[in-house]
Amino acid sequence: MFRRAGSSLSPNLRKFHSQASSTVRNARMRFRTHPGIAISSGVFAAYILWYTNSRPIHNDAASQSPLENATKKKSNLITGGDIADSDDLRTVVWGSNKYNTLTMEDIDVIRTPSIAEWLDGVALRDLAIYKDNAACVDSRGDVYQWGNGFTGGDVQKRKPILTLREKNITKLRLTEGKLYALSASGKVYALSTESAKQTLRPGAPTPSSDSWWGTGWLWGEDETVDFVEITPEDTLSWGEKIVSIEAGDHHVLALTSKGRTFAHPVDKKANTFGQLGLRKFKVPNPAVHHRSKTNGHLDVELIPKSLADPFANSSRATHSSPVPTASEKLLGIDDSNIRFCTNFFEIPALKGIQMAQIAAGGRTSFSRTPDGRVLSWGANDFGQAGLGSNVALDTIIVPTEVVLWKSSTNRKTTKCMDITAGGDLTAFTVERTGVPSPTPSPTTIDLLVCGNGRWGGLGSNTYSSSQSTPLRAKNVSGLLEYSDATQSLQPIAPHAVTISPTGHVLLTLNTGATTDVGGRDLVVWGKNYESELGNGKKSSIPIPTTLETPEGGRFMLRRRKAKRILDLHGKLWKRNVLVEQCAVVGPENSAVYWKIVS
């Protein structure tokens, strides 16, 4: 075959050689008559020789970046398979994709865990999904946003867009219309969740992409996306900074390194149920262009509906006309603007009380002290505040202690270790310690859940739409295993709990704490109308159930050192970085991604 191909090509090769020889002879004649052309050609040839030698040529094709893979025409979802078998980092998604928050393809529902190929090799700092929006922080600390709510349904702009860069972001929280990002230095930034509203205002100063000694001004790398920094109204003490933020639908909570608790209104609905923990605050005056701490602000008030209209649920005969819940000064202010309010305000009832954790449901707020006591305030219409059946109020305007020892015996002390809230569900991880005695009982850890369990989210094999007393979730509470290291029984604690705004729960069980079983079990329960539990079915599950792989094995989340980590542009960030798989939930969908362990 090779010989036949050579004989057929030889006449053409001879013709090409004769044409090339005549071309060379003609060129030599021109060079003799025009020496300037010869010199110029020599310089040009030298440049070509240098250029080709200085830039290496690779035989392999150029690899596509994750952002390019996100919008390629062929499917980038791989159904089934063990995500831990490959050396590459793989993100798995399932559930509703009606707003393209899981993948950019036109797939409404992903019924079983499927690999999102466009995120292969990528480890993230954080990932958030909220209604029709999604956002993530890549390994470099840059923020990307996507989803139909962000793009306005534009098919051509479905791929993730870089919106906030060079801020070293570590945590994201999505709310109604706004995205809040916390940096490693303790700064909080707010962006719009709509791409059309991120355009800089005409005549507005361009926010710099880096500090004043950086090179952004030199290379034209200034920001093109509008954002604003949210700062505490009162100056923080020396060395104090914001270390955590949590968000509901319309409010944001912040915790400082010294345990102080702050609240921020996202819009005019931020205090409808008293979830802010305060009523009066300041907003920028739109009529004043040059503001300072002493002027350019309006003193406004958001009144909880239970105070503005205490007879809202009474009969028409006794119901008086409702009182406005917002100050008249707020009537002409656009609360969808990211500059509606640019401050955090310390919650008055919590001043002087050190907190170790904050949490936020859709309309409810929580805080936990270092010694394990819990306070809650905000909406309680489904019992999500956890205050018990003796409290019949649907609105709690003052932080009130949650009593978690009622479901335990008198011979045990109860300490809350973690709070997780989402939508109208709340989960408390509590430690039960036995009182020292001749035969002390082992320490156990329970998961107590309260709120709207209409779809089985309580995990107690019930479908109660209102549960005010926290109940023990079955199959994940009171678990014990024998430890060879301590020669005793040790509790199996939840490693992480995530609750969706729509009512399904994902729990990572710390089954590999004392024995090497290959990872942590992923347990699921609650609403499953869009296959958000990942079992391929549509029926809800009222009891925690271990998620299985398509092969029938346990779906386990692992922790390891990644050989290499890419950013969302496909560029190498670092090698040999410790990462772990992390579960995250959104409205009617779920995802498991590789998170960088700080």
C-alpha positions in Angstrom: 0.0 0.0 0.0 2.8 2.4 0.9 4.6 1.6 -2.4 1.5 2.2 -4.5 0.9 5.5 -2.7 4.5 6.6 -3.4 4.2 5.8 -7.2 1.0 7.7 -7.6 2.5 10.8 -5.8 5.9 10.8 -7.6 4.8 12.8 -10.7 3.3 15.5 -8.5 6.4 15.6 -6.3 8.6 16.0 -9.4 6.3 18.8 -10.7 6.4 20.5 -7.3 10.3 20.2 -7.2 10.6 21.8 -10.7 8.2 24.6 -9.8 10.2 25.3 -6.6 13.5 25.3 -8.5 12.3 27.8 -11.1 10.9 29.9 -8.3 14.2 29.9 -6.5 16.1 30.9 -9.7 13.7 33.8 -10.3 14.1 34.9 -6.8 17.8 34.9 -7.1 17.7 37.1 -10.2 15.4 39.6 -8.3 17.7 39.6 -5.3 20.7 40.5 -7.6 18.9 43.4 -9.1 17.3 44.6 -5.8 19.7 44.1 -2.9 17.3 45.9 -0.5 14.8 43.2 -1.0 17.4 40.6 -0.1 18.3 42.4 3.1 14.7 42.8 4.2 13.9 39.2 3.4 16.9 38.1 5.4 15.8 40.1 8.4 12.3 38.7 8.1 13.6 35.1 7.7 15.7 35.6 10.9 12.7 36.8 12.8 10.6 33.8 11.7 13.5 31.4 12.7 13.7 33.0 16.1 9.9 33.0 16.6 9.5 29.3 15.7 12.5 28.3 17.9 11.3 30.3 20.9 7.7 28.9 20.9 7.5 25.1 21.3 5.1 23.2 19.0 3.0 20.4 20.7 1.7 17.4 18.8 -1.3 17.0 21.1 -4.4 19.1 20.5 -5.1 22.0 22.8 -7.3 21.0 25.8 -10.6 22.8 26.2 -11.2 24.8 29.4 -14.1 23.8 31.7 -16.0 26.9 30.5 -15.7 25.8 26.9 -16.8 22.3 27.9 -19.9 23.7 29.6 -21.5 24.9 26.4 -20.2 22.3 23.9 -23.0 20.7 21.8 -22.5 17.1 22.8 -23.7 15.9 26.2 -21.4 16.6 29.1 -23.3 14.4 31.6 -22.1 10.9 32.3 -24.7 8.7 34.1 -23.4 6.2 36.7 -19.9 5.1 37.6 -17.9 5.5 40.8 -16.8 9.1 41.0 -13.9 8.1 43.3 -12.3 5.5 41.0 -10.8 8.1 38.7 -7.7 10.2 39.6 -9.6 13.2 38.2 -11.8 15.4 40.3 -15.4 14.9 39.2 -18.6 16.8 40.2 -21.9 14.9 40.4 -25.3 16.5 40.0 -28.9 15.3 40.1 -32.5 16.7 40.4 -34.2 19.6 38.7 -32.3 21.5 35.9 -35.2 23.5 34.6 -33.2 26.7 35.2 -29.8 25.3 33.9 -28.2 25.5 37.3 -26.7 22.0 37.2 -25.7 21.8 33.5 -26.1 24.1 30.5 -27.9 21.4 28.5 -31.6 21.4 27.9 -32.4 18.7 30.4 -35.3 19.3 32.8 -34.6 16.5 35.3 -31.5 14.4 36.0 -32.9 11.4 37.8 -29.7 9.8 39.1 -26.3 11.1 40.1 -24.5 12.1 36.9 -21.0 13.4 36.3 -20.9 17.0 35.2 -18.0 16.6 32.7 -17.5 20.4 32.4 -16.2 20.5 35.9 -13.7 17.7 35.6 -10.4 18.4 37.3 -11.9 21.4 39.1 -12.0 21.9 42.9 -14.0 24.7 44.3 -14.0 26.8 47.5 -17.8 27.0 47.6 -20.9 26.3 45.5 -24.3 27.8 46.0 -27.7 27.1 44.2 -30.8 29.2 44.7 -33.9 29.1 42.6 -32.9 30.0 39.1 -29.3 31.1 40.0 -26.0 29.4 40.8 -22.6 30.6 41.7 -19.2 29.2 42.7 -15.8 30.2 43.9 -13.0 28.6 42.0 -9.5 27.6 43.4 -8.2 31.1 42.9 -11.0 32.8 44.9 -12.8 34.2 41.9 -16.6 34.2 41.6 -18.6 32.8 38.7 -22.3 33.0 38.1 -24.7 31.2 35.8 -28.4 30.0 35.5 -31.4 31.3 33.6 -32.1 33.9 36.3 -28.6 35.3 35.8 -28.6 35.3 32.0 -32.2 36.3 31.6 -32.8 33.0 29.6 -30.2 33.9 26.9 -29.1 30.6 25.4 -25.9 32.2 24.1 -24.8 33.2 27.6 -25.3 30.0 29.5 -21.8 29.3 30.5 -20.5 30.5 33.9 -19.4 34.1 33.8 -16.6 35.6 35.9 -18.1 38.4 37.9 -15.9 39.0 40.9 -12.2 38.5 40.7 -9.0 38.9 42.8 -11.0 39.3 46.1 -9.9 35.9 47.6 -13.5 34.9 48.2 -14.0 31.9 50.5 -17.8 31.7 50.9 -21.0 32.5 49.0 -24.6 33.0 49.9 -27.5 33.6 47.5 -30.6 35.5 48.4 -33.6 36.9 46.6 -31.9 39.0 43.9 -28.5 39.4 45.4 -25.3 37.4 45.9 -23.1 37.9 49.0 -19.4 36.9 49.0 -17.1 36.7 52.0 -13.4 37.1 51.5 -10.5 35.6 53.5 -9.8 39.1 54.9 -13.3 39.4 56.3 -14.8 41.7 53.7 -18.3 41.1 52.4 -19.3 42.0 48.8 -22.8 42.2 47.3 -23.6 41.6 43.6 -26.8 41.4 41.6 -28.0 37.9 40.6 -29.0 39.3 37.2 -26.3 39.9 34.6 -28.3 42.9 33.2 -28.1 44.7 36.5 -24.4 44.2 36.9 -23.5 46.8 34.3 -21.7 49.8 35.9 -23.8 52.9 36.2 -23.0 55.7 33.7 -20.4 58.0 35.2 -19.8 55.8 38.2 -16.2 55.2 39.3 -14.9 51.8 38.2 -14.1 49.6 41.2 -10.5 48.5 41.1 -9.8 44.8 40.6 -6.9 45.0 43.1 -5.3 47.3 45.7 -3.9 50.7 44.8 -0.4 49.3 44.3 -1.6 46.7 41.9 -1.3 46.7 38.1 -5.0 46.8 37.2 -4.8 50.5 36.3 -1.8 49.9 34.0 -3.1 46.9 32.0 -6.7 48.0 31.9 -7.9 45.2 34.2 -10.4 47.3 36.2 -13.6 45.7 37.1 -16.5 45.8 34.6 -19.1 44.3 37.0 -20.8 46.5 39.6 -20.5 45.4 43.2 -20.5 47.0 46.6 -18.9 46.2 49.9 -21.2 45.6 52.9 -19.5 47.0 56.1 -20.5 47.0 59.8 -22.1 50.3 60.8 -19.9 50.4 63.9 -16.2 50.1 63.4 -14.9 46.7 64.5 -12.2 46.4 67.2 -8.6 45.9 66.4 -8.0 42.5 64.8 -11.7 41.8 64.6 -13.2 40.7 61.3 -16.2 38.9 59.8 -15.6 35.2 59.7 -19.0 33.8 58.7 -22.1 34.8 56.8 -25.5 33.0 56.5 -28.5 34.1 54.5 -32.2 33.6 54.3 -34.5 34.7 51.5 -34.4 38.4 52.4 -31.9 38.8 55.2 -28.2 38.1 55.9 -26.5 37.3 59.2 -22.8 37.9 60.0 -20.5 36.6 62.8 -17.2 38.3 63.7 -14.1 36.7 65.1 -15.0 38.0 68.6 -18.4 36.4 68.5 -20.5 39.5 67.7 -23.7 38.9 65.6 -24.8 41.3 62.9 -27.8 41.5 60.6 -28.3 43.0 57.1 -31.6 43.6 55.2 -31.6 42.4 51.6 -34.8 44.2 50.8 -38.0 45.6 52.3 -39.2 42.1 53.2 -36.1 41.5 55.4 -38.0 41.8 58.7 -41.5 40.6 57.9 -41.2 37.9 60.6 -38.7 39.7 62.8 -35.8 37.7 61.4 -33.4 40.7 61.5 -33.6 40.9 65.3 -33.8 44.7 65.0 -36.3 47.2 63.5 -34.5 50.5 63.0 -31.5 50.9 60.7 -30.0 53.3 58.1 -30.0 53.2 54.4 -28.2 55.5 51.9 -30.2 58.5 50.8 -30.5 58.3 47.0 -30.8 62.1 46.8 -27.3 62.6 48.3 -24.4 61.8 46.1 -21.5 62.5 48.5 -22.2 60.6 51.7 -20.3 60.3 55.0 -21.0 58.6 58.3 -22.7 61.7 59.6 -24.9 62.6 56.6 -26.4 61.1 53.5 -28.4 58.4 55.2 -32.0 57.9 56.1 -33.2 56.4 59.4 -35.8 53.8 58.5 -37.8 51.1 60.2 -39.1 47.7 59.1 -41.9 46.5 61.5 -42.6 42.8 61.8 -46.1 42.0 60.6 -47.2 40.6 64.0 -46.7 44.1 65.4 -47.9 46.1 62.4 -51.1 44.0 62.1 -51.6 41.9 65.3 -55.2 40.9 64.2 -54.2 39.7 60.7 -55.4 36.1 61.5 -58.6 37.2 63.3 -62.1 37.4 62.0 -63.2 40.3 59.8 -65.4 41.7 62.6 -62.3 42.4 64.8 -59.8 42.9 62.1 -58.7 46.6 61.8 -57.0 48.1 58.9 -53.3 47.0 58.6 -50.5 49.2 59.5 -47.7 49.7 57.0 -44.6 47.5 57.8 -42.1 49.9 56.3 -41.3 53.5 56.9 -42.6 56.1 54.4 -39.0 57.0 53.6 -38.6 53.6 52.0 -41.5 54.0 49.6 -39.4 55.6 46.8 -36.3 53.5 47.3 -35.6 50.6 45.0 -34.7 47.6 47.2 -33.6 45.5 44.3 -30.5 47.7 44.0 -27.4 46.3 45.6 -26.9 49.7 47.4 -30.3 49.5 49.0 -28.4 49.0 52.3 -24.7 48.8 52.6 -24.2 48.1 56.3 -24.4 45.3 58.8 -26.1 46.2 62.1 -25.3 44.6 65.4 -28.4 42.8 66.9 -29.2 44.8 70.1 -30.4 41.8 72.1 -27.2 39.9 71.5 -24.7 42.7 72.4 -22.3 41.4 74.9 -23.1 37.7 74.2 -20.4 35.7 72.5 -21.6 33.4 69.7 -19.8 30.5 68.1 -22.2 30.0 65.1 -25.0 31.6 63.2 -27.6 30.0 60.9 -30.4 31.2 58.8 -33.5 29.5 57.4 -35.7 31.1 54.7 -37.3 33.5 57.3 -35.7 32.4 60.6 -32.4 33.2 62.3 -30.3 31.2 64.8 -27.2 31.6 66.9 -25.3 29.2 69.1 -23.1 30.0 72.1 -19.7 28.3 72.8 -21.3 26.2 75.5 -23.9 24.8 73.2 -27.0 26.9 73.9 -29.2 28.0 71.0 -31.3 31.2 70.4 -33.8 31.5 67.6 -36.0 34.3 66.2 -38.1 35.0 63.1 -40.8 33.0 61.5 -42.3 30.2 63.5 -45.5 29.4 61.5 -44.3 25.8 60.9 -42.5 25.5 64.3 -39.1 25.9 62.6 -37.9 28.1 65.5 -37.9 24.9 67.6 -39.5 26.6 70.7 -42.0 23.8 71.4 -45.7 23.5 71.6 -46.1 26.0 74.4 -45.1 28.8 72.0 -48.0 29.3 69.6 -46.7 32.6 68.0 -45.9 32.5 64.3 -43.4 35.4 64.7 -40.6 35.6 67.2 -39.2 39.1 67.3 -36.7 38.7 70.2 -34.0 36.0 70.3 -35.4 33.2 72.5 -33.6 30.1 73.8 -34.4 26.8 72.2 -34.7 24.0 74.8 -33.1 20.8 73.4 -33.0 18.6 76.5 -36.7 17.7 76.6 -36.3 14.6 74.5 -33.5 13.2 76.6 -33.4 11.5 80.0 -32.5 13.4 83.2 -29.3 11.5 83.5 -27.8 13.1 80.4 -26.7 16.7 79.6 -27.4 18.1 76.2 -25.1 20.4 74.2 -25.8 21.7 70.7 -22.8 21.2 68.4 -24.2 22.5 65.1 -27.2 24.2 63.6 -28.4 23.8 60.0 -31.5 25.6 58.5 -33.0 25.8 55.1 -36.4 26.9 54.0 -38.8 26.0 56.8 -36.8 23.2 58.3 -34.2 23.3 61.1 -31.8 20.6 62.3 -29.8 20.6 65.5 -26.9 18.3 66.1 -26.7 17.7 69.8 -24.4 15.7 72.1 -25.9 13.7 74.9 -23.4 13.1 77.7 -24.1 10.7 80.6 -23.7 11.9 84.2 -20.7 10.2 85.9 -21.9 7.2 87.9 -20.8 3.6 88.7 -22.1 2.6 85.2 -21.9 5.7 83.0 -23.8 5.5 79.7 -21.8 6.3 76.5 -21.9 9.7 74.9 -24.3 9.8 71.9 -25.1 12.3 69.2 -28.6 13.0 68.0 -30.0 14.9 65.1 -33.1 16.8 66.1 -35.3 18.3 63.4 -38.3 20.6 63.5 -40.4 22.7 61.1 -42.4 21.8 58.0 -42.1 18.1 57.5 -44.9 17.8 54.9 -42.6 15.9 52.6 -40.9 13.8 55.2 -38.0 16.2 56.0 -38.3 15.6 59.7 -36.7 12.2 59.2 -38.8 10.6 61.9 -41.1 8.6 59.5 -43.8 11.2 59.8 -45.4 13.8 57.4 -46.2 16.6 59.8 -46.6 20.0 58.3 -45.9 21.7 61.6 -43.5 20.4 64.2 -42.4 22.8 66.9 -40.7 20.4 69.2 -37.5 19.0 67.6 -37.7 15.3 66.9 -34.9 12.7 66.7 -34.2 11.7 63.1 -34.1 8.0 62.7 -31.1 6.0 61.5 -28.7 8.9 62.1 -29.2 9.5 65.8 -27.6 7.6 68.7 -25.2 5.6 66.5 -22.2 4.0 68.1 -19.2 2.1 66.9 -16.3 0.4 68.7 -13.0 2.2 68.6 -9.8 0.1 68.8 -7.8 3.3 69.7 -9.9 4.1 72.8 -11.1 0.6 73.5 -14.6 1.9 73.9 -17.8 2.8 72.1 -17.7 6.1 70.3 -20.6 8.1 68.7 -20.9 8.4 65.0 -21.6 12.1 64.3 -22.9 13.8 61.2 -20.0 15.5 59.4 -22.3 17.9 57.5 -26.0 18.6 57.0 -27.5 20.5 54.2 -31.2 21.4 53.9 -32.9 22.5 50.7 -35.4 25.4 50.7 -37.9 23.0 49.1 -37.7 20.3 51.8 -35.1 17.6 51.1 -32.0 16.9 53.3 -28.5 15.5 52.6 -26.4 14.4 55.5 -22.8 13.2 55.4 -22.3 10.6 58.1 -18.8 10.5 59.6 -18.6 6.7 59.4 -14.8 6.7 58.8 -13.8 8.7 61.9 -12.4 5.7 63.8 -12.2 3.0 61.2 -11.1 3.2 57.6 -14.2 2.3 55.5 -13.2 4.3 52.5 -15.2 7.5 53.1 -18.3 9.0 54.6 -21.8 7.7 53.8 -24.3 10.1 52.1 -27.7 9.8 53.7 -30.8 11.4 52.0 -34.5 12.0 52.9 -37.4 14.4 52.4 -39.0 15.7 49.2 -38.3 13.8 46.0 -40.7 15.1 43.4 -37.9 16.0 41.0 -35.5 13.1 41.9 -33.5 15.4 44.1 -32.7 12.5 46.4 -30.8 10.8 43.6 -32.5 7.4 43.7 -34.1 7.6 40.3 -37.6 7.7 41.9 -40.3 10.4 42.4 -41.7 9.5 45.8 -40.6 11.3 49.0 -38.7 9.4 51.8 -39.7 10.2 55.4 -36.7 8.4 57.0 -32.9 8.9 56.4 -31.7 6.4 53.8 -28.2 5.7 52.6 -27.8 6.7 48.9 -26.5 3.9 46.7 -24.5 3.9 43.5 -25.9 2.5 40.3 -23.9 -0.7 41.0 -25.6 -1.1 44.4 -22.7 0.1 46.6 -22.7 2.8 49.2 -22.4 6.3 47.9 -19.5 7.6 49.9 -17.8 11.0 50.0 -14.0 10.9 50.2 -11.0 13.0 51.2 -7.6 12.8 49.5 -4.8 14.8 48.0 -5.4 15.9 44.4 -2.5 15.5 42.0 -3.5 18.7 40.3 -6.3 21.3 40.5 -7.5 23.4 37.6 -9.3 26.7 37.6 -12.4 27.2 35.5 -10.3 28.4 32.6 -8.5 25.1 32.5 -5.2 26.5 33.9 -3.2 24.6 36.5 -3.6 26.2 39.9 -1.7 23.9 42.3 -0.6 20.3 42.8 -1.0 17.9 45.7 -3.8 19.9 47.4 -6.0 18.3 50.1 -9.6 18.2 48.9 -12.8 16.5 50.1 -16.2 15.8 48.5 -18.9 18.1 49.8 -22.7 17.8 49.3 -24.8 20.9 48.5 -28.5 21.3 47.8 -30.6 23.8 45.9 -34.4 24.0 45.2 -35.3 20.5 44.1 -31.7 19.6 43.1 -28.4 18.3 44.7 -24.7 18.2 43.9 -21.5 16.7 45.2 -18.3 18.6 44.4 -14.7 18.6 45.4 -14.0 21.3 48.0 -10.5 22.6 48.8 -9.8 22.0 52.5 -8.4 25.1 54.0 
